[in-house]
């Protein structure tokens, strides 16, 4: 499928499958490196089966265990299993670092924030999370543009709920991305997927271009936090740690 005269790509962002800490509403962040529970593994298999015939040119995952395991299960179901040999783990798409609050219950974390503390000691701010997520995406765009590929690249990215929710807000507010109906800035369910079509403008590769990066591409979201691949009993109840903050 052509993406216009100057090229572009498709990208699907996926949140990892459920862990026991998700289920029990415990703050994970980066320091609590949990693996998937049985339900989370089933969610990842269901998504992998749903995406069986998708042909991915590039695959990226957070290097945290819950994302790595999700990505590996998805790829194990894919017709092109050899793509797993080219899987890239990237620290920039890790979950938010919650500092001293990692391992806290959701209630304890909310109580800390309501007490007037802007963020836990040692934690990243949401603006810091946004900055590294956008840096990753900028690099993705540069990589595709410099490929000069004959076919349209199709990219899979497996990451984390708060990082992805923050990135979607950036896409809306700074990149002018259009979205289908749905609430931005909230964490999608485990293994939910959000899909985009990205097109380059004619001045994307001009080194002295005065336009900011966000104005040199056009984005359209075709699916937001979609969980159609899951059965009713595989869908999570809310486990968004930051939902009330």
N, C-alpha and C positions, 0 to 999 in steps of 0.2 A: 504494500500500500504506500503510495507516494505521500510525503508530508510537505509538498511544495517545492519550489525551485531551489531553495537553499538548504533543504534537508531538515532532519530532526530525528526523533526517536520516540518509542513507547517505553514507559516505566511503570512497574507495579510495586508499590510499597506494601509490605505485609508485617503485621505485628506477630510476635512469637506466640506459641501455644501456651496453655495454662500451666502454671506451677502450683505447688501446694501453698506457696506464699501468696500468689494471686488469689487463690480460693479463700484463704484466711485473712485477706486484706492486710498484708504485711508489706511495709515499704522495702523494696528490693534495691533499686538503684544499681550501682556498680559493684559495691563491696559485698553484697549478699548474692552470690553467684549460683542460683538454684537451677536444677535441671527440670525438664518437663515431668508432670505427673502423667498418670495413665490417660486422663481425659485430654491433656495437652498433646500427647502423642497421637491420639485418635483424631484430634482437630487437624494436626499437621498432615496426617495421612489423607484425611478427607479433602483438604486443600490440594494436596499433591495429585490425588485422583482427578479432581476438578480441572487441574491445569495440565493433565497428562500430555496433551497434544500441543501445548504452547512451546514454541521454539525460542529459547533464550540465547541471546548472543553473549550476555555478560550476567554474572550473578555476584551480588555483594551481600555480606552479612555482618552484623555486629559480632565482635569476638567473644561476647558473653555466652555462657553455655546454653541458656534457654533459646537464644536466637540461632546459634550454631546448630543445635539439635533440630530445631524447626526447619531450618533451611535444608539440612541433610536429608530429613524425611521427605520433604517436598520433592527434592531432586531424585530421590530413590524411586519415586512413582513416575518420573518423567520419561518420555520416549527417548530423550537425548541424555542418558545417564552420564555420558562422558563429560558433560558440562561441569559436573561436580569437581573434575580435575582442575578447572579454571576458577573455582570459587575463591573469592577474595574476602578476607576478614579485615574490617576497618574499624578502628577505635572511635572514629568521628561519629559513628552512628550507634554508639552505646547509649543506654538509658541515661537520663539525668542523674548526676551524682547528688544524692540527698544527704551527704555528710553524716553528721552524728545521728540523724533520724533513720538511717538504714537499719532495718531490723525492728523498728517501731511498728506498733499497730496503727491502722488508719486513724483510730480515735485519738491515740497519743500524739500522732503527727498533727492532726487538726487542732488539738488543744494547744500545742506549741505555737502554731501560727496565730491562733486566735488570741494568745497571750500578748501579741504585739511584736513577736519576733518575725522579721521580714523573711528570713530563711534560716534553716538549721546551720549551725557552725560547720564550716567545711563544705557546704553544699554549693552547687552551681545555681546561679540565677537563671530564670527562663530566657533572658536575653543572651546569656552565655551559651545555653543549649541551642538557641536559634542560630547563633553565629557559627558554631561548628557544623550544624546540620546543613546550613546554607553553603558553607565552605565545601562540604562533601558534594552537594548538588552541583555547585559551580564546576567542580572538578569533573563530575560526570559529563556535564555539557561539553567542556573542553575536550575530553577524551573522545566523545562521539564526533564532534565537529572535525577533529584532526584525523579521524579514521578515513574520512571521505568514502564511506562504505557504499557499495552499490545497492544493497538491500537495507531496509530500515531496521536499525538495531532495536532489539526488544530486551529490556533489562529488568531483572528481578532484584529487589532489595528487601532483606529481612531485618527488622529493627525492633523498636520498643514503643510502647504506647505514648508516653509523654513526649518523647522526642518527635514522633511522627505527628502528634497533635499540634505541637509547636511549629513544626515545619509547614503543616497545612495552613496555619494562620499566616505564616510568612508569605506563602504562595498567594494567598488571597489579598493581603494588605499591601505587599510590596511588588509582587510580580503581576498583579492584575488577573490572576487565574480565575476562570469561571468554574463554578462548582454546581453539581446537581443538588436538589433539596437535601438538607441534612444540617446538623449542628457542627460548626467548626470549633476547634479548640478543645474538644473533649476526646478522651481516649476511646478508640474503637474496641470491640470485643477481641478476645484472643483469636489469632489467625485471620482477622478481618483484613481485607485488601482494599487499597485505594489506587486507582489507575489514572494515568495521565498520557496525553498526547502533547509532545513538546516540539515546537517548530522554531527554527532559527530565522532571524531577520537577515536581510542582505548585508547589514553592517556588523554582523556578529564577530567575524574574524578580523576586523580592522583594528590594528594595534593602537592607533591614536583616536579611536572613536570616543566622543565625549559623552555618549549615553551610558548610564549605569548598566551593569550587567543585567539587572532585572528587566530592562527595557529593550534588550536585544534578543529576547525570545518571546514566544507566545505560547501560553499553556491553556489546556482545557482538561478538566477532570471528568472522566467518563464513569467512575464508580467511587463512592465515598464510604469507607468503613463497611464494605459489603461482606456479608457472611452467608450468602446463598448456598455455599458449599456445605454448610453445617446442618445437621438434623436439629430438631427442637431441643433435645436433651444435651446437645453438645454446645449450645450457645451459653455464654457466661451471663451471670448477673453482674451488675456494676462492680468493677474493681479499679476505678479511676481514683488514685490516691489524691490527686490535685483537684478533684471535681468541685470542691467547695471553696477553693482558694483563688 
